[in-house]
Amino acid sequence: MTTTVLVCDGITKDGIEPLVNLEEVNLIFGKLEEIQELETINGLMVRSATKVTEAVLEKLPGLKIIARAGVGVDNIDVAAATKKGILVVNAPEGNTISTAEHTWAMMMSLLRNIPQANQSLKTGEWNRKKYTGQELYQKTLGIVGMGRIGSELAKRAKSFSMNVLVFDPYFPLEKQKELSVTSVDLDTLIQQSDIITVHTPLTKDTRKLLNADNLKHAKRGAFILNCARGGIIDEEALLHFLDNGHLAGCALDVFEQEPPVNRSLIEHENVVVTPHIAASTVQAQKNVAFMASDEIKSFILNKPLKHAVNFPSLSKDTYEKLIAYYDFSNDLGSFTTQFFKEPVQEISIGYGGSLSEIDTTPLTRSFLCGFLRTRLGRPVNDVNSMIAANERGIVVGEKHGTDDFGYPNIIHVKVTGQNHTFTLSATLVKGFGGRIIRLNGYTVDFVPQGSLLYIEHQDTPGIIGKVGAFLGERNINIATMHVGRKSAGGEAMMVLTFDSQPSENIQKELSNIEDLIVCKPIEL
């Protein structure tokens, strides 16, 4: 099946080499507004210029994946995409060096007044004293956000004999030691840094992270840089502290509005600016396009993704360990929803044996896909299955290290409804496939596949024969039969498999057999 990918924002063929020669792909280059048949688009590749809003997504019913050739995805409504089951990927590594180097260039330009001195000399002036700068040596650099770019800056700062403070709640201790940096809270970083540079994504939590309330506590004469995302620093507050001399200067590559309308900050004599070009090197532009297109290729070929934004990314090793269980988990979800048809409040999935040692989130999502597919009036896939469950008020839990009952791997499912509880345990046996081994307290052993009929009955002599005779009289062949009971003469069950499901009328007649309690058809 061919996947049609629309490539926007001037991304050229030399940057999307992984897709160019892929037979499964039909490449289109252009702008969204120029495409007549939007319903044919399955993949979308963009930089920052194309705004992929919820309204845009409504016009793309066939869209399955959005690839951002860059780090930030603030031009993409990720929440809306996730809800629609559209995968969003990015290329966080491709422009790391480019952005780090640009930030460093901005820092040097800012402290040494290079742009101002350059312009002055070009106008015929020779004013050496006016542009006396400052050294980086032994200055304290405060880095807000220690991702790939922040880490690269820390390495360069150490080579300049700078002290480095970092603020990042998720920055691991071992990385702090490796980079010889000191982790502090944001207020401490602002108060003690000579130079502050921000490298976080723009979210509701980071919008105006540096503002009038905390910038007033910055060192007098401090410098501020933003080569990440416009809006992380409150531009009005920044201009205020530049005008009153509290801040010595700032360097900006990004702005709250691009291109900026209010030029007061841009034209300030102590401000160095560039037009959002930190990632604009020949190497970076090619790298991010290559990485983004490689993610689309992996998606098309059903291979593990490295940089999914709204779905867990898997290493090749983890992917290979999970892939055998993926379809089986989906079948278990489908089996469960057909067996247990009442409203559900909670789904708990436990993993034991070898499965307890790896990230099983994709298996849980696959189970939810199978479980919710027939319960919802819209498509459900791995991307939106968790959101779909939450929207229906279903609490989903995942546990590791549960009892394995001697099996090398095991999956335990517990579904809690308004009035009843459903449980099953299943395992994947090498050479024999997936099998359900426990079902609502019964010990069983059958493959959840094809046309099945679950029958619950009293454990009375001849009941199995009655069922077999009834079906035989109607020329219905039983492919396999699996039986189980809780106690002699008590509750018992059987699972029958057929080449095709008996008709509803036959199922109703069957359920009238004496001592037969429940008769449930299940189709997988």
C-alpha positions in Angstrom: 0.0 0.0 0.0 1.4 3.4 -1.0 1.8 6.1 1.6 1.5 9.7 0.3 3.8 12.1 2.1 3.5 15.9 1.7 6.8 17.7 2.2 6.4 21.4 3.2 8.5 24.4 4.1 11.1 24.2 1.4 12.5 20.8 2.5 14.3 19.4 -0.6 15.0 15.9 -1.8 18.6 15.9 -0.7 17.4 16.1 2.9 14.9 13.2 2.7 17.1 10.6 1.2 15.5 7.7 3.3 12.1 8.3 1.5 13.2 9.1 -2.0 13.9 5.6 -3.2 11.3 3.9 -1.0 8.7 2.1 -3.3 6.0 2.4 -0.7 6.1 6.2 -0.7 4.6 8.8 -3.0 6.3 12.2 -2.3 4.6 15.5 -2.9 6.3 18.9 -2.4 4.4 22.1 -1.7 2.2 23.9 0.8 -0.9 22.6 2.5 -3.1 25.3 1.0 -1.9 24.3 -2.6 -3.0 20.7 -2.3 -6.4 19.9 -3.8 -7.0 16.4 -2.6 -6.0 16.6 1.1 -7.8 13.3 1.9 -5.0 11.5 0.1 -2.3 12.7 2.4 -1.0 10.1 4.8 2.2 11.7 6.0 3.2 15.3 6.6 6.7 16.6 6.9 7.2 20.2 8.2 9.6 22.7 9.7 8.3 25.6 11.8 6.5 27.6 9.1 3.5 25.2 8.6 1.1 25.5 11.5 -0.6 22.1 12.0 -3.7 23.2 14.0 -6.8 21.2 15.0 -8.6 22.8 12.1 -5.9 21.7 9.6 -6.1 18.2 11.0 -9.8 18.1 10.3 -9.0 18.5 6.6 -6.6 15.6 6.6 -8.8 12.5 7.4 -6.1 10.1 6.0 -3.2 11.5 8.0 -1.3 9.0 10.1 2.0 10.7 10.9 3.5 14.2 11.2 7.2 14.6 11.1 8.8 17.8 12.4 12.2 18.4 10.8 13.6 20.0 14.0 13.2 19.9 17.7 10.2 22.1 18.7 6.7 21.0 17.9 4.9 24.1 19.2 3.6 24.7 15.6 1.8 21.3 15.8 -1.3 20.7 18.0 0.1 17.5 19.5 -3.0 17.0 21.7 -5.4 17.1 18.8 -3.1 14.8 16.7 -2.9 12.3 19.6 -6.7 12.3 20.0 -7.1 11.5 16.3 -4.5 8.8 16.5 -1.9 10.6 14.5 1.7 10.0 15.4 4.0 13.0 15.8 7.8 12.6 15.5 10.6 15.1 15.5 14.4 15.3 15.0 15.8 16.4 18.3 19.4 15.6 17.5 19.9 17.0 14.1 20.4 20.6 15.0 22.0 20.2 18.4 25.5 21.3 17.4 24.2 24.1 15.2 22.1 25.6 17.9 24.8 25.2 20.6 27.4 26.9 18.4 25.0 29.7 17.5 24.2 30.3 21.2 27.9 30.4 21.9 28.5 32.8 19.0 25.7 35.1 20.4 27.2 34.9 23.9 30.6 36.0 22.6 29.1 38.7 20.4 27.1 40.0 23.4 29.9 40.2 25.9 32.5 41.6 23.3 30.1 44.0 21.6 31.0 42.6 18.2 27.9 43.5 16.2 27.9 47.1 17.5 31.7 47.5 16.9 31.3 46.0 13.4 28.6 48.5 12.5 30.4 51.4 14.0 33.6 50.7 12.0 31.6 50.3 8.8 30.1 53.8 9.3 33.6 55.3 9.5 34.0 55.5 13.3 37.1 54.2 15.2 35.8 54.0 18.8 37.8 51.3 20.7 37.0 52.5 24.2 33.2 52.5 23.7 33.2 48.8 22.8 35.3 47.4 25.7 33.9 44.0 26.4 34.1 41.3 29.2 35.8 37.9 29.4 34.0 34.6 29.9 36.8 33.4 32.1 35.5 32.4 35.5 32.1 33.8 34.8 29.1 31.8 36.1 26.9 30.5 33.3 23.3 29.6 34.2 21.7 27.0 31.8 17.9 26.6 32.0 17.1 23.2 30.5 19.7 20.5 30.3 18.8 18.6 27.2 21.2 17.9 24.3 21.8 21.6 23.6 22.2 22.6 27.2 24.7 19.7 27.7 26.8 20.8 24.7 26.9 24.3 26.1 28.1 23.0 29.4 31.0 21.2 27.8 32.1 24.4 25.9 31.7 26.5 29.1 34.1 24.2 30.9 36.7 24.7 28.2 36.5 28.4 28.9 37.0 27.9 32.6 33.4 29.0 33.5 31.4 27.9 36.4 28.1 26.2 35.4 24.8 26.2 37.2 21.9 24.3 35.7 18.2 24.2 36.4 16.3 21.2 35.1 14.1 19.1 37.5 14.7 16.0 35.4 18.5 16.2 35.0 20.0 13.0 36.4 22.7 13.2 39.1 25.2 11.0 37.1 25.0 13.6 34.2 25.7 16.4 36.6 28.8 14.7 37.8 29.9 13.8 34.3 29.6 17.4 33.1 30.9 18.9 36.4 27.9 21.2 36.8 25.9 22.2 39.8 22.1 21.7 39.8 20.1 24.4 41.6 16.6 25.8 41.6 15.6 28.5 39.2 15.7 31.4 41.7 19.2 30.5 42.8 20.4 30.2 39.2 18.9 33.7 38.4 20.5 35.3 41.4 24.0 33.8 41.0 24.6 33.7 37.2 26.5 36.3 35.3 25.0 34.9 32.0 21.7 33.1 31.7 20.7 31.1 28.7 17.4 29.2 28.2 17.1 25.8 26.4 13.7 24.4 27.2 10.7 23.7 25.0 7.8 26.2 25.1 5.0 24.8 27.2 2.3 26.2 29.5 4.8 25.6 32.3 7.8 27.4 30.6 5.9 30.3 29.0 7.4 33.5 30.6 9.5 31.3 32.8 11.8 34.3 33.2 9.6 37.3 34.1 9.4 40.5 36.0 9.1 38.7 39.4 12.3 36.7 39.1 14.4 38.8 36.8 14.5 41.6 39.3 16.6 39.3 41.5 19.2 38.8 38.8 22.7 40.0 39.3 23.1 43.7 38.3 24.9 43.6 35.0 23.9 40.1 34.0 23.4 39.0 30.4 20.4 37.0 29.1 20.2 34.7 26.0 17.3 33.0 24.3 18.0 30.7 21.3 15.3 28.2 22.1 11.7 29.4 21.8 10.1 32.9 21.9 7.9 33.3 24.9 10.1 31.6 27.5 11.3 35.0 28.5 8.8 37.8 29.1 10.0 40.4 26.5 8.2 43.3 28.2 10.1 42.5 31.5 13.3 42.0 29.6 13.1 45.5 28.0 12.2 47.0 31.3 15.4 45.7 33.0 17.5 46.7 30.0 16.2 50.2 30.0 16.8 50.7 33.8 20.4 49.2 33.5 19.7 46.3 35.7 20.6 43.9 32.9 23.7 44.6 30.8 22.4 43.1 27.6 20.6 40.3 25.9 20.9 38.2 22.8 17.8 36.8 21.0 17.3 34.5 18.1 13.7 33.9 18.8 10.7 36.1 19.7 7.2 35.9 21.1 5.9 37.0 17.7 7.8 36.2 14.5 8.6 38.4 12.7 8.5 40.8 15.7 6.1 43.8 15.4 7.2 45.7 18.4 10.8 46.8 17.5 11.7 48.4 20.9 13.6 45.4 22.1 15.3 44.7 18.7 16.5 48.2 18.3 17.9 48.5 21.9 21.6 49.3 21.8 22.4 46.5 24.2 20.6 43.8 22.3 22.0 41.4 19.8 19.5 39.7 17.5 19.3 37.2 14.7 16.1 36.1 12.8 15.6 32.6 14.2 18.6 31.1 12.5 20.2 29.0 15.3 19.4 25.8 13.5 20.1 27.3 10.1 23.3 25.7 8.9 23.6 23.6 5.8 24.5 20.6 8.0 21.7 21.0 10.5 19.0 21.5 7.9 20.0 18.4 6.1 20.4 16.4 9.4 16.9 17.2 10.8 15.2 16.5 7.4 17.1 13.2 7.1 16.2 12.2 10.7 12.5 13.2 10.3 12.2 11.3 7.0 14.0 8.3 8.5 11.3 8.3 11.2 8.6 8.2 8.5 10.4 5.4 6.8 10.5 3.4 10.1 6.8 4.0 10.6 5.9 2.8 7.1 8.0 -0.3 7.5 6.7 -1.0 11.0 10.1 -0.6 12.6 10.9 1.0 16.1 10.8 4.8 16.3 13.5 6.8 18.0 11.8 10.2 18.4 8.1 9.8 18.8 6.6 12.8 20.6 3.2 11.3 21.6 4.1 7.6 21.7 6.8 5.7 23.6 10.0 5.4 21.5 11.5 1.9 21.5 15.1 0.7 21.1 15.6 -2.0 18.5 16.4 -4.4 21.2 13.2 -3.7 23.1 11.2 -3.7 19.9 12.5 -7.2 19.0 11.6 -8.5 22.5 8.0 -7.1 22.3 7.0 -7.6 18.7 6.0 -11.3 19.3 3.6 -10.2 22.0 2.1 -7.2 20.2 -0.6 -8.9 18.2 -1.3 -11.3 21.0 -2.0 -8.4 23.4 -4.4 -6.9 20.9 -6.2 -10.3 20.6 -6.4 -10.4 24.4 -8.1 -7.0 24.4 -10.6 -8.0 21.8 -11.3 -11.3 23.7 -11.8 -9.4 26.9 -14.2 -6.8 25.5 -16.4 -9.4 23.9 -16.4 -11.5 27.0 -17.0 -8.7 29.4 -19.6 -6.3 27.9 -20.6 -4.2 30.8 -19.3 -0.7 31.5 -15.7 -0.7 32.7 -14.2 1.3 35.5 -10.6 0.0 35.7 -8.2 -2.2 33.7 -5.1 -3.5 35.4 -2.5 -5.4 33.4 0.4 -7.2 35.1 3.5 -8.5 33.4 5.6 -11.4 34.9 8.6 -13.4 33.9 10.8 -12.0 31.1 8.2 -9.3 30.3 8.7 -7.7 33.8 12.2 -6.6 32.7 11.2 -4.5 29.7 9.0 -1.5 28.9 5.6 -3.0 28.1 3.7 0.2 27.5 3.2 -0.7 23.8 1.6 -4.0 24.8 -0.8 -2.2 27.2 -1.7 0.2 24.4 -2.2 -2.7 22.0 -4.5 -4.4 24.5 -6.5 -1.2 24.8 -6.8 -0.9 21.0 -8.3 -4.4 20.9 -10.5 -3.7 23.9 -11.9 -0.3 22.8 -12.2 -0.8 19.1 -15.8 -2.0 19.1 -16.8 0.2 22.1 -16.1 3.5 20.4 -17.5 5.2 17.4 -14.1 6.4 16.1 -10.8 4.8 15.2 -8.6 3.7 18.1 -4.9 3.0 17.7 -1.7 2.8 19.7 -1.3 6.6 19.8 -4.8 7.5 21.1 -5.8 4.3 23.0 -4.8 5.6 26.4 -6.5 8.9 25.9 -9.6 7.1 24.6 -9.7 5.0 27.8 -9.3 8.1 30.0 -12.1 9.9 28.1 -14.4 7.0 29.0 -13.4 7.2 32.7 -11.4 4.0 32.6 -8.4 3.9 34.9 -5.6 2.0 33.3 -2.8 0.5 35.5 0.3 -1.4 34.7 2.3 -3.6 37.0 5.6 -5.5 36.7 7.0 -8.4 38.6 3.7 -10.2 39.1 3.4 -14.0 39.7 4.6 -16.0 36.7 3.2 -19.4 37.9 6.4 -21.0 36.5 5.9 -19.6 32.9 8.8 -17.8 31.2 6.4 -14.9 30.4 2.9 -14.1 31.5 0.3 -11.4 31.1 -2.4 -10.9 33.8 -5.5 -8.9 33.0 -8.1 -7.7 35.6 -11.1 -5.7 34.4 -13.3 -4.1 37.0 -16.9 -3.2 36.0 -19.8 -1.7 37.8 -21.1 -5.1 39.0 -18.5 -7.7 38.1 -14.8 -8.4 37.7 -13.1 -10.3 34.9 -9.6 -11.9 35.0 -7.4 -13.8 32.7 -3.8 -14.9 32.5 -2.0 -15.7 29.2 1.4 -16.7 28.0 3.3 -17.0 24.8 4.8 -20.5 24.3 7.6 -20.8 21.8 6.5 -22.9 18.9 2.9 -23.0 20.1 1.9 -19.3 20.1 -0.2 -17.4 22.6 -2.5 -19.2 25.0 -5.0 -18.2 27.7 -4.1 -20.3 30.8 -6.5 -18.9 33.4 -10.0 -17.4 32.8 -12.1 -16.1 35.7 -10.7 -18.5 38.2 -10.7 -21.5 35.8 -7.5 -23.2 34.8 -7.6 -23.6 31.0 -5.4 -23.9 28.0 -6.6 -22.5 24.6 -5.6 -20.2 21.8 -7.6 -16.9 21.6 -8.1 -17.2 17.8 -10.9 -17.6 15.3 -14.5 -18.4 16.1 -15.0 -19.3 19.8 -17.9 -20.1 22.0 -17.5 -19.8 25.8 -20.0 -21.9 27.8 -20.4 -21.8 31.5 -22.4 -24.7 33.1 -23.0 -26.8 36.1 -20.6 -29.8 36.4 -23.1 -32.5 35.9 -22.7 -35.9 34.1 -23.4 -35.8 30.4 -23.4 -32.1 29.9 -20.4 -32.1 27.5 -22.1 -34.9 25.6 -25.3 -33.0 25.4 -23.6 -29.9 23.9 -21.7 -32.1 21.4 -24.8 -34.0 20.4 -26.8 -30.8 20.0 -24.2 -29.3 17.6 -23.7 -32.6 15.8 -27.4 -32.9 15.0 -27.2 -29.5 13.4 -24.2 -30.5 11.3 -21.8 -28.1 13.2 -18.3 -29.4 13.5 -16.4 -28.6 16.7 -12.7 -27.9 15.9 -11.4 -28.0 19.5 -12.9 -28.2 23.0 -11.2 -27.0 26.2 -12.8 -27.7 29.6 -12.2 -26.6 33.2 -14.0 -26.6 36.5 -13.6 -25.1 40.0 -14.9 -28.1 41.9 -16.6 -31.4 41.3 -20.3 -30.9 40.8 -19.9 -27.1 40.9 -19.2 -24.4 38.4 -17.5 -25.5 35.1 -16.8 -24.1 31.7 -15.9 -25.1 28.2 -14.4 -23.2 25.2 -15.3 -24.5 21.8 -13.7 -23.4 18.5 -15.3 -23.7 15.1 -14.4 -23.1 11.5 -17.2 -20.4 11.5 -19.4 -19.1 14.3 -22.8 -20.9 14.8 -25.8 -18.7 14.0 -27.6 -16.7 16.7 -30.6 -19.0 16.6 -28.5 -22.0 17.3 -26.7 -20.2 20.1 -30.1 -19.4 21.7 -31.3 -23.0 21.4 -28.0 -24.2 22.8 -28.3 -21.9 25.9 -31.7 -23.6 26.7 -29.9 -26.9 27.5 -30.4 -27.8 31.2 -27.6 -26.8 33.5 -26.1 -24.5 30.9 -25.7 -21.0 32.4 -23.8 -18.8 30.0 -23.2 -19.0 26.2 -20.9 -16.3 24.8 -19.7 -16.1 21.1 -16.3 -14.5 20.6 -14.8 -13.8 17.2 -11.1 -13.0 16.8 
